[in-house]
Amino acid sequence: RSASTEELRNILSGKVPDDGIVHPDLTTYTTLIMASEKMGLFDKAWEIFQQMNQMGIKPDKKTYMHMMDVCVLKRDTQKACELMAEAKAHQILPDVDLYNSLMNVLAESRDPSIFQTF
């Protein structure tokens, strides 16, 4: 089962339910990443993404796109490129959506040196 809104709040704040039954799934983690991004908690989004990977939950295209959005807001081209490589390693074929997400990061970085690699 997916976590409730209250369970999501508890997970985001680091609280674990007393019964220990909640097991975050891909949807839970992606929702937490999206919520962190919207609240401007970019480091929290990365922390959640790393925890998800440590729990053995494989990100999907939607999760990678939300993490790219975090990179846009932080203007972090290196992390965005790492995410793209990781997505490919997880057998997620880059499509127009993922490439557009990457291009958004590159455009927002305002760093002309990124174009030296193209």
Secondary structure as UniProt FT lines:
FT   HELIX           5..12
FT   TURN            13..14
FT   TURN            18..19
FT   HELIX           26..38
FT   TURN            39..40
FT   HELIX           42..54
FT   TURN            55..56
FT   HELIX           61..74
FT   HELIX           77..89
FT   TURN            90..91
FT   HELIX           96..109
FT   HELIX           112..117
//
